[in-house]
Amino acid sequence: MPKAMKLALNPIQWMATDDGWLDPALAPEPGELLAMVKRAGFDSVMAAVPAGLDETRYAALVEDAGLGLAPGYFVCRTDGSPEHTPEILERAAAVAEEHARLGLTEIGLGLAMTKGSARLLRPARGTDADADRLSALTDLIRQVGEAMRPHGVRPNLHPHVGTWIETEAETRFVLDALPAHVVGFLPDTGHLAWAGADVAGLVADYADRIAFVHVKDCRPETAERGRQNGWGYQETVVNGLWTEPGRGGLGLTEVIGRLPEDFDGWLMVEVDRPDIADPYESAVASATWMRGAFPLAA
């Protein structure tokens, strides 16, 4: 088990909607939210510059709250078709430049979820898999990595249920096709488990490409019930899929234990829909369990 990991929070439990989605407009104002993240027991917060603030003002708010910054997230809104590639690459470079100004060298990279899409209607089973689409997306990810590299920032592939890179096979295809200096690996324990992946095996096989982990717990029995009943993404979430770390059925200590002994990156907690109704109490419970379960940097 690594001995110097850093504890971070992506505070999305404040953004959870009643219908199993996320709405950033529900979050408290930035200063208040950052203060609660710190008070709940976290050392770092996911970098996400709010609308209306530049990165200098945002960094000052984070510092005032007594927090450090952990890598943020870049969303590619595409199905692999080429017409939006120039816009995506321009935005990727701008986000990387912003991240660099915040002092960060890594960022998550995922694809967008679209309501009504096939993979949201039939989630976590590789619906409508297509080899040509996956190859096109892999090439786009390569281009994103090359657009970010001049700014000293590396994207990290983040497989996510409901997107076109969802399954273990799709994850391995992309990572095996691209070198580590172009794209790292950002495993999300909950999304990979929901999609039926061998999460511990993936972490072990690509450990040298992991700079941070999204730590998410879930109830596998709810995922299975959703598959049997034909539930969509949001219906599965509303029926209690997600929960705070340590309250679900994932072997999180086994997964994190597959990281190298010298891993000193972030364990970033995400609770997409809190099982504990109050978002702040959800964050407190998450930090408390994480501090008891893992050796963290002082």
HELIX and SHEET records of a PDB file:
HELIX    1   1 ILE A   12  MET A   15  5                                   4    
HELIX    2   2 PRO A   24  LEU A   26  5                                   3    
HELIX    3   3 PRO A   30  ALA A   40  1                                  11    
HELIX    4   4 GLU A   55  ASP A   64  1                                  10    
HELIX    5   5 PRO A   82  HIS A   84  5                                   3    
HELIX    6   6 THR A   85  ARG A  101  1                                  17    
HELIX    7   7 ALA A  118  LEU A  121  1                                   4    
HELIX    8   8 ALA A  131  MET A  148  1                                  18    
HELIX    9   9 ARG A  149  HIS A  151  5                                   3    
HELIX   10  10 GLU A  168  ALA A  177  1                                  10    
HELIX   11  11 THR A  189  TRP A  194  1                                   6    
HELIX   12  12 VAL A  199  ASP A  205  1                                   7    
HELIX   13  13 ALA A  207  ARG A  209  5                                   3    
HELIX   14  14 PRO A  220  ASN A  229  1                                  10    
HELIX   15  15 TYR A  233  VAL A  238  1                                   6    
HELIX   16  16 LEU A  252  ILE A  256  1                                   5    
HELIX   17  17 PRO A  279  ALA A  293  1                                  15    
SHEET    1   A 5 GLY A  68  ALA A  70  0                                        
SHEET    2   A 5 SER A  44  MET A  46  1                                        
SHEET    3   A 5 LYS A   6  ASN A  10  1                                        
SHEET    4   A 5 TRP A 266  GLU A 270  1                                        
SHEET    5   A 5 PHE A 212  VAL A 215  1                                        
SHEET    1   B 4 TYR A  73  CYS A  76  0                                        
SHEET    2   B 4 GLU A 106  LEU A 111  1                                        
SHEET    3   B 4 ARG A 154  LEU A 157  1                                        
SHEET    4   B 4 GLY A 184  PHE A 185  1                                        
SHEET    1   C 2 ASP A 217  CYS A 218  0                                        
SHEET    2   C 2 TRP A 242  THR A 243 -1                                        
END                                                                             
